[in-house]
Amino acid sequence: MHVHEVESYILSVLPKLGVNKLRELARLVYEICKREHCTPQDVLAPAKNLTFESAKKTLLARRYPVNFKTAEKSRFYLPKLELDETLKADLTPRPFYPKTVYIDSSAKDSELAARVRSAFPKAEFKETDGKTQVGSPNFSRRTETLLIHNEKYDFLKPCPCSCSAAGCGYNLINLGFGCRFECEYCFLQQYQNLHAVLLPANVDEFLAKIDGAKFNKGPFDRPRIGSGEFTDSLVFDDLTRYSQKIVPFFRARPHLQFEFKTKSVNIGGLLEAGGAENVVVSWSVNSSKITNEAEHFTPNLTARLAAACEAAKAGYRLGFHFDPVVIYDGYQQDYARTVQEMADTLPHDKIAWISVGTLRFSRELKKVAESRFPDNFMLDGEFLLDFDGKMRYGDGQRLEAYRFLVPLLQKTFPKAHVYLCMEDPNIVRAL
């Protein structure tokens, strides 16, 4: 369905609409048509006394049947409908093999640069001074460009949790930017200025910042430090071998905890490094529907859990992140099956924590994702502008999801710390 088709039909029904009113109705008509698999004619029929106000009210009630009567009208986000077909994601499976590798002059003699040269002999190698613009204009082609550099700034920072959200005292080191997976909800899609994979060569400098730093441990017994904000912690570990330095570093510092967050099964480096009680390897898990339909190129749940069992046998503790939880017809049964598969597979006493968070995203991501994944069913949900400016399900829907999943996890894994991620404190208290 093209934007001009929607707008043209609306103007044939309400010919005197201004630009802003047309924008709102076009957005509503499009989203209803997409979710209900119907045409604009099915959604907005001509009527003798039809006005913009009456049309908008009817469309809002149809688009947001759960939240229409209770949500403040300012929370309904109706941006201009701009579907860019050139942004559509390329879901052709291919191995990670960059065509062009940029190596910053400061990192040209690094161990990582040497491994990259050995791993990708057919790539074109270029030296850069850090000022050269790299990457493809197309996000789907980001893995064709690799940049090896020495990070100068973003060594260690608190988790960028929304300032008004309930925090968990997490601390981050950003070991890389970019990912080879193609998850339809991934916030990295909104970064339109850098379509490449960046890997720092100076991991030792990251680790050197940790001793002497002050950490907020939050509700846990020790401060937690992790990687994986802008990349998957392990997806490139066979190349970077970060784990070979991180694991022994934290093994020698039992007063701290380090977490690898991943969807991958790339654990060879971890097994080689040997386990550590204060190093937690965490997997993002979801319902089979979300994993199969929205987490493209990722291992399935069974493969992730098998890798988790291997990590546990090697001496690591485990973590799991039900994030994002997506609400759709039958979602509770699907997530219950995921929990059951975990219960049947995993060593329960090795699970340190499990986080839960419902799907949320920025306004910018909504527009990018609907162009990259025009059949994305997750965006059909009832998302409202929330306390921190992000799009979230309504309070009632989120509470329903949490009141189902959190007690189930607590009952199934009583020794694990189960908590909500980036959630409104009012929701946490109501739970």
DRENDO-1510 file (C-alpha; in Angstrom, 1 decimal, always signed):
<recs>
REC; n; res; u; v; w
REC; 1; MET; +0.0; +0.0; +0.0 .
REC; 2; HIS; +1.4; +3.3; -1.1 .
REC; 3; VAL; +1.1; +6.6; +0.9 .
REC; 4; HIS; -0.4; +8.5; -2.0 .
REC; 5; GLU; -3.1; +5.8; -2.3 .
REC; 6; VAL; -4.2; +6.3; +1.3 .
REC; 7; GLU; -4.0; +10.1; +1.1 .
REC; 8; SER; -5.9; +10.3; -2.2 .
REC; 9; TYR; -8.7; +8.2; -0.9 .
REC; 10; ILE; -9.0; +10.2; +2.3 .
REC; 11; LEU; -9.2; +13.4; +0.3 .
REC; 12; SER; -11.9; +11.9; -1.9 .
REC; 13; VAL; -14.0; +11.4; +1.2 .
REC; 14; LEU; -12.9; +14.6; +3.1 .
REC; 15; PRO; -11.6; +17.0; +0.3 .
REC; 16; LYS; -11.1; +20.0; +2.5 .
REC; 17; LEU; -8.6; +18.6; +5.0 .
REC; 18; GLY; -5.5; +20.6; +5.8 .
REC; 19; VAL; -2.0; +19.1; +5.8 .
REC; 20; ASN; -1.9; +18.2; +9.5 .
REC; 21; LYS; -5.4; +16.7; +9.6 .
REC; 22; LEU; -4.6; +14.6; +6.5 .
REC; 23; ARG; -1.5; +13.4; +8.2 .
REC; 24; GLU; -3.3; +12.1; +11.2 .
REC; 25; LEU; -6.0; +10.4; +9.3 .
REC; 26; ALA; -3.6; +8.8; +6.8 .
REC; 27; ARG; -1.6; +7.4; +9.7 .
REC; 28; LEU; -4.6; +5.9; +11.3 .
REC; 29; VAL; -6.1; +4.5; +8.1 .
REC; 30; TYR; -2.8; +2.9; +7.1 .
REC; 31; GLU; -2.2; +1.2; +10.4 .
REC; 32; ILE; -5.7; -0.1; +10.6 .
REC; 33; CYS; -5.5; -1.5; +7.0 .
REC; 34; LYS; -2.1; -3.1; +7.7 .
REC; 35; ARG; -3.3; -4.8; +10.9 .
REC; 36; GLU; -6.7; -5.9; +9.6 .
REC; 37; HIS; -5.6; -6.7; +6.0 .
REC; 38; CYS; -8.2; -4.5; +4.5 .
REC; 39; THR; -8.4; -1.4; +2.2 .
REC; 40; PRO; -8.9; +2.3; +3.0 .
REC; 41; GLN; -12.5; +1.9; +1.6 .
REC; 42; ASP; -13.2; -0.7; +4.3 .
REC; 43; VAL; -11.9; +1.7; +7.0 .
REC; 44; LEU; -13.3; +5.1; +6.1 .
REC; 45; ALA; -16.6; +5.0; +4.3 .
REC; 46; PRO; -18.2; +8.2; +2.9 .
REC; 47; ALA; -21.0; +9.5; +5.0 .
REC; 48; LYS; -23.2; +12.6; +4.7 .
REC; 49; ASN; -22.2; +14.3; +8.0 .
REC; 50; LEU; -18.6; +13.0; +8.2 .
REC; 51; THR; -16.2; +15.5; +9.6 .
REC; 52; PHE; -12.5; +15.3; +10.5 .
REC; 53; GLU; -13.4; +15.2; +14.2 .
REC; 54; SER; -15.9; +12.3; +13.9 .
REC; 55; ALA; -13.6; +10.4; +11.5 .
REC; 56; LYS; -10.6; +10.7; +13.8 .
REC; 57; LYS; -12.6; +9.6; +16.9 .
REC; 58; THR; -13.9; +6.6; +15.0 .
REC; 59; LEU; -10.5; +5.7; +13.7 .
REC; 60; LEU; -8.7; +6.1; +17.0 .
REC; 61; ALA; -11.3; +3.8; +18.7 .
REC; 62; ARG; -10.7; +1.2; +16.0 .
REC; 63; ARG; -6.9; +1.5; +16.0 .
REC; 64; TYR; -6.6; +1.5; +19.9 .
REC; 65; PRO; -9.6; -0.6; +21.1 .
REC; 66; VAL; -7.9; -1.4; +24.4 .
REC; 67; ASN; -6.6; +2.0; +25.3 .
REC; 68; PHE; -8.9; +4.5; +23.5 .
REC; 69; LYS; -11.3; +5.1; +26.5 .
REC; 70; THR; -8.6; +5.4; +29.2 .
REC; 71; ALA; -5.5; +7.0; +27.6 .
REC; 72; GLU; -5.0; +10.7; +27.3 .
REC; 73; LYS; -5.5; +11.7; +23.7 .
REC; 74; SER; -2.0; +13.4; +23.6 .
REC; 75; ARG; -0.4; +9.9; +24.0 .
REC; 76; PHE; -1.6; +8.8; +20.6 .
REC; 77; TYR; +1.3; +9.4; +18.3 .
REC; 78; LEU; +0.3; +10.0; +14.7 .
REC; 79; PRO; +3.4; +11.0; +12.7 .
REC; 80; LYS; +3.5; +11.7; +9.0 .
REC; 81; LEU; +3.2; +8.5; +6.9 .
REC; 82; GLU; +6.5; +8.2; +5.1 .
REC; 83; LEU; +7.2; +4.7; +3.7 .
REC; 84; ASP; +10.6; +4.5; +2.0 .
REC; 85; GLU; +10.9; +1.4; +0.0 .
REC; 86; THR; +14.6; +1.9; -0.5 .
REC; 87; LEU; +15.1; +1.2; +3.2 .
REC; 88; LYS; +13.6; -2.3; +3.1 .
REC; 89; ALA; +15.8; -4.8; +4.9 .
REC; 90; ASP; +17.7; -7.3; +2.8 .
REC; 91; LEU; +17.1; -10.6; +4.6 .
REC; 92; THR; +19.3; -12.7; +2.3 .
REC; 93; PRO; +21.5; -14.9; +4.5 .
REC; 94; ARG; +25.2; -14.4; +4.0 .
REC; 95; PRO; +28.4; -15.0; +6.1 .
REC; 96; PHE; +30.1; -12.1; +7.8 .
REC; 97; TYR; +32.8; -11.0; +5.4 .
REC; 98; PRO; +33.4; -7.3; +5.1 .
REC; 99; LYS; +34.3; -5.9; +1.7 .
REC; 100; THR; +36.2; -3.0; +3.1 .
REC; 101; VAL; +38.1; -2.8; +6.3 .
REC; 102; TYR; +39.2; +0.6; +7.7 .
REC; 103; ILE; +42.0; +0.5; +10.2 .
REC; 104; ASP; +42.7; +3.7; +12.2 .
REC; 105; SER; +46.4; +4.6; +12.1 .
REC; 106; SER; +46.5; +4.4; +15.9 .
REC; 107; ALA; +45.3; +0.7; +15.8 .
REC; 108; LYS; +47.3; -0.5; +12.7 .
REC; 109; ASP; +49.7; -2.5; +14.8 .
REC; 110; SER; +47.2; -4.0; +17.2 .
REC; 111; GLU; +46.5; -7.7; +17.7 .
REC; 112; LEU; +42.9; -7.2; +16.5 .
REC; 113; ALA; +44.1; -5.6; +13.2 .
REC; 114; ALA; +46.4; -8.5; +12.6 .
REC; 115; ARG; +43.6; -11.0; +13.2 .
REC; 116; VAL; +41.3; -9.1; +10.9 .
REC; 117; ARG; +43.9; -9.1; +8.1 .
REC; 118; SER; +44.3; -12.8; +8.5 .
REC; 119; ALA; +40.5; -13.5; +8.7 .
REC; 120; PHE; +39.5; -11.5; +5.6 .
REC; 121; PRO; +42.4; -11.6; +3.1 .
REC; 122; LYS; +40.1; -10.7; +0.2 .
REC; 123; ALA; +38.8; -7.5; +1.8 .
REC; 124; GLU; +40.0; -4.1; +0.7 .
REC; 125; PHE; +42.1; -2.6; +3.5 .
REC; 126; LYS; +42.4; +1.2; +4.0 .
REC; 127; GLU; +44.1; +3.2; +6.7 .
REC; 128; THR; +42.2; +6.1; +8.2 .
REC; 129; ASP; +42.8; +8.9; +10.6 .
REC; 130; GLY; +39.5; +8.7; +12.3 .
REC; 131; LYS; +38.0; +11.5; +10.4 .
REC; 132; THR; +37.0; +9.6; +7.2 .
REC; 133; GLN; +33.3; +8.9; +6.8 .
REC; 134; VAL; +32.9; +5.2; +6.5 .
REC; 135; GLY; +30.0; +2.8; +5.8 .
REC; 136; SER; +27.2; +2.3; +3.3 .
REC; 137; PRO; +24.2; +4.6; +3.0 .
REC; 138; ASN; +22.1; +1.4; +3.3 .
REC; 139; PHE; +21.7; +0.0; +6.8 .
REC; 140; SER; +21.2; -3.5; +5.5 .
REC; 141; ARG; +24.8; -3.4; +4.0 .
REC; 142; ARG; +26.4; -2.3; +7.3 .
REC; 143; THR; +28.4; -5.5; +7.7 .
REC; 144; GLU; +30.2; -4.9; +4.4 .
REC; 145; THR; +32.3; -2.2; +6.2 .
REC; 146; LEU; +34.4; -2.9; +9.3 .
REC; 147; LEU; +36.3; -0.2; +11.2 .
REC; 148; ILE; +39.1; -1.1; +13.7 .
REC; 149; HIS; +40.0; +1.8; +15.9 .
REC; 150; ASN; +41.2; +2.8; +19.4 .
REC; 151; GLU; +38.3; +4.1; +21.4 .
REC; 152; LYS; +39.1; +7.4; +23.1 .
REC; 153; TYR; +36.0; +8.3; +25.1 .
REC; 154; ASP; +33.2; +5.9; +25.9 .
REC; 155; PHE; +35.1; +3.5; +28.2 .
REC; 156; LEU; +32.8; +3.2; +31.2 .
REC; 157; LYS; +29.4; +4.7; +32.0 .
REC; 158; PRO; +26.2; +4.1; +33.8 .
REC; 159; CYS; +23.4; +2.4; +31.9 .
REC; 160; PRO; +21.5; +5.1; +29.9 .
REC; 161; CYS; +18.3; +4.0; +31.5 .
REC; 162; SER; +15.6; +6.7; +31.1 .
REC; 163; CYS; +16.1; +9.1; +34.0 .
REC; 164; SER; +12.6; +8.6; +35.3 .
REC; 165; ALA; +12.6; +4.8; +34.9 .
REC; 166; ALA; +13.3; +2.4; +37.7 .
REC; 167; GLY; +17.0; +1.7; +37.5 .
REC; 168; CYS; +19.0; -1.5; +38.3 .
REC; 169; GLY; +22.4; +0.1; +38.9 .
REC; 170; TYR; +23.9; -1.3; +35.7 .
REC; 171; ASN; +27.3; -0.1; +34.3 .
REC; 172; LEU; +28.5; -0.3; +30.7 .
REC; 173; ILE; +31.6; -0.6; +28.7 .
REC; 174; ASN; +30.9; -0.2; +25.0 .
REC; 175; LEU; +33.0; -2.8; +23.2 .
REC; 176; GLY; +31.8; -2.1; +19.7 .
REC; 177; PHE; +29.0; -0.8; +17.5 .
REC; 178; GLY; +26.9; -2.8; +15.1 .
REC; 179; CYS; +25.6; -6.3; +14.8 .
REC; 180; ARG; +25.3; -9.0; +12.1 .
REC; 181; PHE; +21.8; -10.0; +13.3 .
REC; 182; GLU; +18.7; -8.3; +11.9 .
REC; 183; CYS; +16.1; -8.0; +14.7 .
REC; 184; GLU; +13.1; -6.0; +13.6 .
REC; 185; TYR; +12.8; -4.1; +16.9 .
REC; 186; CYS; +16.5; -3.2; +17.2 .
REC; 187; PHE; +17.1; +0.4; +18.1 .
REC; 188; LEU; +20.4; +0.5; +16.1 .
REC; 189; GLN; +18.3; +1.0; +13.0 .
REC; 190; GLN; +17.6; +4.5; +14.0 .
REC; 191; TYR; +21.3; +5.4; +13.8 .
REC; 192; GLN; +21.3; +6.6; +10.2 .
REC; 193; ASN; +24.7; +8.2; +10.2 .
REC; 194; LEU; +26.9; +5.2; +10.7 .
REC; 195; HIS; +26.3; +2.0; +8.7 .
REC; 196; ALA; +29.3; -0.1; +9.6 .
REC; 197; VAL; +30.6; -2.4; +12.3 .
REC; 198; LEU; +33.1; -0.7; +14.7 .
REC; 199; LEU; +35.4; -2.8; +16.9 .
REC; 200; PRO; +37.9; -1.2; +19.3 .
REC; 201; ALA; +41.4; -2.6; +19.5 .
REC; 202; ASN; +42.2; -1.2; +22.9 .
REC; 203; VAL; +40.2; -3.4; +25.2 .
REC; 204; ASP; +43.0; -3.2; +27.8 .
REC; 205; GLU; +42.4; +0.6; +28.2 .
REC; 206; PHE; +38.7; -0.2; +28.9 .
REC; 207; LEU; +39.6; -2.6; +31.6 .
REC; 208; ALA; +42.2; -0.2; +33.1 .
REC; 209; LYS; +39.4; +2.3; +33.8 .
REC; 210; ILE; +37.6; -0.2; +36.1 .
REC; 211; ASP; +40.0; -0.3; +39.1 .
REC; 212; GLY; +39.3; +2.7; +41.2 .
REC; 213; ALA; +35.9; +3.5; +39.6 .
REC; 214; LYS; +32.9; +4.0; +41.7 .
REC; 215; PHE; +29.8; +1.9; +40.9 .
REC; 216; ASN; +26.2; +1.8; +42.0 .
REC; 217; LYS; +25.4; -1.8; +42.6 .
REC; 218; GLY; +21.6; -1.3; +42.6 .
REC; 219; PRO; +19.5; -4.1; +44.1 .
REC; 220; PHE; +22.3; -6.7; +43.6 .
REC; 221; ASP; +25.0; -7.9; +46.0 .
REC; 222; ARG; +27.8; -6.6; +43.8 .
REC; 223; PRO; +28.2; -4.0; +41.1 .
REC; 224; ARG; +27.3; -5.3; +37.6 .
REC; 225; ILE; +29.3; -4.2; +34.6 .
REC; 226; GLY; +28.5; -5.4; +31.1 .
REC; 227; SER; +29.0; -4.9; +27.4 .
REC; 228; GLY; +26.4; -5.2; +24.7 .
REC; 229; GLU; +24.6; -1.8; +24.5 .
REC; 230; PHE; +25.4; -1.1; +20.8 .
REC; 231; THR; +26.4; -4.7; +19.8 .
REC; 232; ASP; +25.9; -8.3; +20.7 .
REC; 233; SER; +28.6; -9.1; +23.3 .
REC; 234; LEU; +29.7; -12.4; +21.7 .
REC; 235; VAL; +28.7; -12.3; +18.0 .
REC; 236; PHE; +32.2; -11.2; +16.9 .
REC; 237; ASP; +34.1; -12.7; +19.8 .
REC; 238; ASP; +35.8; -15.3; +17.6 .
REC; 239; LEU; +37.4; -12.4; +15.8 .
REC; 240; THR; +37.9; -9.9; +18.7 .
REC; 241; ARG; +38.7; -12.4; +21.4 .
REC; 242; TYR; +37.6; -9.8; +24.0 .
REC; 243; SER; +36.5; -12.7; +26.3 .
REC; 244; GLN; +40.1; -13.8; +26.6 .
REC; 245; LYS; +41.0; -10.6; +28.4 .
REC; 246; ILE; +37.7; -9.9; +30.1 .
REC; 247; VAL; +37.2; -13.2; +31.9 .
REC; 248; PRO; +40.6; -13.4; +33.7 .
REC; 249; PHE; +40.4; -9.7; +34.5 .
REC; 250; PHE; +37.1; -10.1; +36.4 .
REC; 251; ARG; +38.1; -13.5; +37.8 .
REC; 252; ALA; +40.7; -11.7; +39.8 .
REC; 253; ARG; +38.1; -9.2; +41.0 .
REC; 254; PRO; +35.4; -11.2; +42.8 .
REC; 255; HIS; +33.9; -8.0; +44.3 .
REC; 256; LEU; +32.6; -7.2; +40.8 .
REC; 257; GLN; +30.4; -9.0; +38.3 .
REC; 258; PHE; +30.7; -8.9; +34.5 .
REC; 259; GLU; +27.9; -9.8; +32.0 .
REC; 260; PHE; +28.1; -10.8; +28.4 .
REC; 261; LYS; +24.7; -10.3; +26.7 .
REC; 262; THR; +24.1; -12.2; +23.5 .
REC; 263; LYS; +21.7; -14.0; +21.1 .
REC; 264; SER; +24.6; -15.9; +19.6 .
REC; 265; VAL; +26.1; -19.3; +20.3 .
REC; 266; ASN; +29.6; -18.0; +19.7 .
REC; 267; ILE; +31.0; -19.2; +23.1 .
REC; 268; GLY; +34.3; -20.8; +22.0 .
REC; 269; GLY; +36.3; -18.0; +23.5 .
REC; 270; LEU; +34.5; -18.3; +26.8 .
REC; 271; LEU; +35.1; -22.0; +27.0 .
REC; 272; GLU; +38.7; -21.5; +26.2 .
REC; 273; ALA; +39.0; -18.8; +28.9 .
REC; 274; GLY; +37.5; -21.0; +31.6 .
REC; 275; GLY; +34.6; -20.1; +33.8 .
REC; 276; ALA; +34.4; -17.6; +36.6 .
REC; 277; GLU; +31.7; -17.4; +39.3 .
REC; 278; ASN; +31.4; -13.6; +38.9 .
REC; 279; VAL; +31.1; -13.7; +35.1 .
REC; 280; VAL; +27.5; -14.1; +33.9 .
REC; 281; VAL; +26.7; -15.1; +30.3 .
REC; 282; SER; +23.2; -13.9; +29.5 .
REC; 283; TRP; +21.0; -14.7; +26.6 .
REC; 284; SER; +18.1; -12.8; +25.2 .
REC; 285; VAL; +15.1; -15.1; +25.0 .
REC; 286; ASN; +11.7; -14.7; +23.5 .
REC; 287; SER; +8.7; -16.6; +22.3 .
REC; 288; SER; +9.3; -18.9; +19.3 .
REC; 289; LYS; +7.1; -16.6; +17.2 .
REC; 290; ILE; +9.3; -13.6; +17.9 .
REC; 291; THR; +12.5; -15.5; +17.5 .
REC; 292; ASN; +11.4; -17.1; +14.2 .
REC; 293; GLU; +9.7; -14.1; +12.6 .
REC; 294; ALA; +11.5; -11.0; +14.0 .
REC; 295; GLU; +15.0; -12.0; +15.0 .
REC; 296; HIS; +16.5; -12.8; +11.7 .
REC; 297; PHE; +19.8; -14.6; +11.4 .
REC; 298; THR; +19.8; -15.5; +15.1 .
REC; 299; PRO; +20.1; -19.0; +16.6 .
REC; 300; ASN; +16.8; -20.5; +17.8 .
REC; 301; LEU; +15.9; -20.9; +21.4 .
REC; 302; THR; +17.0; -24.5; +21.6 .
REC; 303; ALA; +20.5; -23.6; +20.3 .
REC; 304; ARG; +20.8; -20.7; +22.7 .
REC; 305; LEU; +19.8; -22.8; +25.7 .
REC; 306; ALA; +22.3; -25.5; +24.6 .
REC; 307; ALA; +25.0; -22.9; +24.5 .
REC; 308; ALA; +24.0; -21.7; +28.0 .
REC; 309; CYS; +24.3; -25.2; +29.4 .
REC; 310; GLU; +27.8; -25.5; +28.0 .
REC; 311; ALA; +28.7; -22.1; +29.5 .
REC; 312; ALA; +27.3; -23.3; +32.9 .
REC; 313; LYS; +29.4; -26.5; +32.7 .
REC; 314; ALA; +32.5; -24.4; +32.1 .
REC; 315; GLY; +31.9; -22.5; +35.4 .
REC; 316; TYR; +29.9; -19.4; +34.3 .
REC; 317; ARG; +26.7; -18.3; +35.9 .
REC; 318; LEU; +23.7; -17.6; +33.5 .
REC; 319; GLY; +21.4; -14.7; +32.9 .
REC; 320; PHE; +18.3; -14.4; +30.7 .
REC; 321; HIS; +16.5; -11.3; +29.3 .
REC; 322; PHE; +12.9; -11.6; +28.3 .
REC; 323; ASP; +13.2; -8.3; +26.4 .
REC; 324; PRO; +11.3; -7.3; +24.5 .
REC; 325; VAL; +8.1; -9.1; +25.6 .
REC; 326; VAL; +5.7; -8.6; +22.7 .
REC; 327; ILE; +2.0; -8.7; +23.2 .
REC; 328; TYR; -0.1; -10.4; +20.6 .
REC; 329; ASP; -3.0; -13.0; +20.5 .
REC; 330; GLY; -1.8; -16.0; +22.3 .
REC; 331; TYR; +1.4; -14.5; +23.6 .
REC; 332; GLN; +1.1; -15.8; +27.2 .
REC; 333; GLN; +0.9; -19.4; +26.0 .
REC; 334; ASP; +3.9; -18.9; +23.8 .
REC; 335; TYR; +6.0; -17.3; +26.6 .
REC; 336; ALA; +5.0; -20.0; +29.0 .
REC; 337; ARG; +6.3; -22.6; +26.5 .
REC; 338; THR; +9.7; -20.7; +26.4 .
REC; 339; VAL; +9.8; -20.8; +30.2 .
REC; 340; GLN; +9.0; -24.5; +30.2 .
REC; 341; GLU; +11.8; -25.2; +27.7 .
REC; 342; MET; +14.2; -23.3; +29.9 .
REC; 343; ALA; +13.1; -25.2; +33.0 .
REC; 344; ASP; +13.5; -28.5; +31.2 .
REC; 345; THR; +17.0; -27.7; +29.9 .
REC; 346; LEU; +18.9; -25.4; +32.2 .
REC; 347; PRO; +20.7; -26.0; +35.5 .
REC; 348; HIS; +18.4; -23.9; +37.8 .
REC; 349; ASP; +21.1; -23.2; +40.4 .
REC; 350; LYS; +23.3; -21.5; +37.8 .
REC; 351; ILE; +20.9; -18.7; +36.9 .
REC; 352; ALA; +21.9; -15.4; +38.5 .
REC; 353; TRP; +19.1; -13.1; +37.2 .
REC; 354; ILE; +16.3; -12.8; +34.7 .
REC; 355; SER; +15.0; -9.4; +33.4 .
REC; 356; VAL; +11.7; -8.7; +31.9 .
REC; 357; GLY; +10.8; -5.7; +29.7 .
REC; 358; THR; +8.0; -5.1; +27.3 .
REC; 359; LEU; +8.6; -3.8; +23.8 .
REC; 360; ARG; +9.4; -0.1; +23.7 .
REC; 361; PHE; +11.0; +2.1; +21.1 .
REC; 362; SER; +11.6; +5.7; +20.2 .
REC; 363; ARG; +9.4; +7.7; +17.9 .
REC; 364; GLU; +12.3; +7.7; +15.3 .
REC; 365; LEU; +12.6; +4.0; +15.4 .
REC; 366; LYS; +8.9; +3.5; +14.6 .
REC; 367; LYS; +9.2; +5.3; +11.3 .
REC; 368; VAL; +12.5; +3.5; +10.3 .
REC; 369; ALA; +11.3; +0.0; +11.3 .
REC; 370; GLU; +8.0; +0.3; +9.3 .
REC; 371; SER; +10.0; +1.1; +6.2 .
REC; 372; ARG; +12.6; -1.6; +6.7 .
REC; 373; PHE; +10.1; -4.2; +7.7 .
REC; 374; PRO; +6.7; -3.3; +6.1 .
REC; 375; ASP; +5.2; -6.6; +7.4 .
REC; 376; ASN; +6.3; -6.1; +11.0 .
REC; 377; PHE; +3.4; -7.3; +13.0 .
REC; 378; MET; +4.8; -6.0; +16.3 .
REC; 379; LEU; +4.1; -2.4; +15.3 .
REC; 380; ASP; +0.4; -3.4; +15.1 .
REC; 381; GLY; +0.2; -3.3; +18.9 .
REC; 382; GLU; -1.3; -0.4; +20.8 .
REC; 383; PHE; +1.8; +1.8; +21.5 .
REC; 384; LEU; +1.4; +5.1; +23.3 .
REC; 385; LEU; +3.8; +7.9; +24.1 .
REC; 386; ASP; +4.9; +7.1; +27.7 .
REC; 387; PHE; +6.5; +8.8; +30.7 .
REC; 388; ASP; +10.0; +9.0; +29.1 .
REC; 389; GLY; +8.9; +10.0; +25.5 .
REC; 390; LYS; +9.2; +6.4; +24.3 .
REC; 391; MET; +6.5; +4.3; +22.7 .
REC; 392; ARG; +5.1; +1.6; +25.1 .
REC; 393; TYR; +2.0; -0.5; +25.5 .
REC; 394; GLY; -0.6; +1.0; +27.8 .
REC; 395; ASP; -0.2; +0.6; +31.5 .
REC; 396; GLY; -2.9; -2.0; +31.8 .
REC; 397; GLN; -1.4; -4.1; +29.0 .
REC; 398; ARG; +2.1; -4.0; +30.5 .
REC; 399; LEU; +0.8; -4.9; +34.0 .
REC; 400; GLU; -1.1; -7.8; +32.6 .
REC; 401; ALA; +2.1; -9.1; +30.9 .
REC; 402; TYR; +4.2; -8.6; +34.0 .
REC; 403; ARG; +1.7; -10.2; +36.3 .
REC; 404; PHE; +1.6; -13.2; +34.1 .
REC; 405; LEU; +5.4; -13.6; +33.4 .
REC; 406; VAL; +7.1; -12.4; +36.5 .
REC; 407; PRO; +5.4; -14.8; +39.0 .
REC; 408; LEU; +5.9; -17.6; +36.5 .
REC; 409; LEU; +9.6; -17.0; +36.4 .
REC; 410; GLN; +9.9; -16.6; +40.1 .
REC; 411; LYS; +8.0; -19.8; +40.7 .
REC; 412; THR; +10.1; -21.7; +38.1 .
REC; 413; PHE; +13.5; -20.3; +39.1 .
REC; 414; PRO; +13.1; -19.3; +42.8 .
REC; 415; LYS; +16.9; -18.7; +43.2 .
REC; 416; ALA; +17.1; -16.2; +40.3 .
REC; 417; HIS; +16.8; -12.5; +40.8 .
REC; 418; VAL; +13.8; -11.5; +38.6 .
REC; 419; TYR; +13.4; -7.8; +37.8 .
REC; 420; LEU; +11.8; -5.3; +35.4 .
REC; 421; CYS; +14.0; -3.4; +32.9 .
REC; 422; MET; +13.6; +0.3; +32.1 .
REC; 423; GLU; +10.1; +0.5; +33.5 .
REC; 424; ASP; +8.0; +3.2; +35.1 .
REC; 425; PRO; +8.4; +3.1; +38.9 .
REC; 426; ASN; +4.6; +3.2; +39.2 .
REC; 427; ILE; +4.3; +0.0; +37.2 .
REC; 428; VAL; +7.0; -1.6; +39.4 .
REC; 429; ARG; +5.1; -0.7; +42.5 .
REC; 430; ALA; +1.8; -1.8; +41.1 .
REC; 431; LEU; +3.2; -5.2; +40.2 .
</recs>
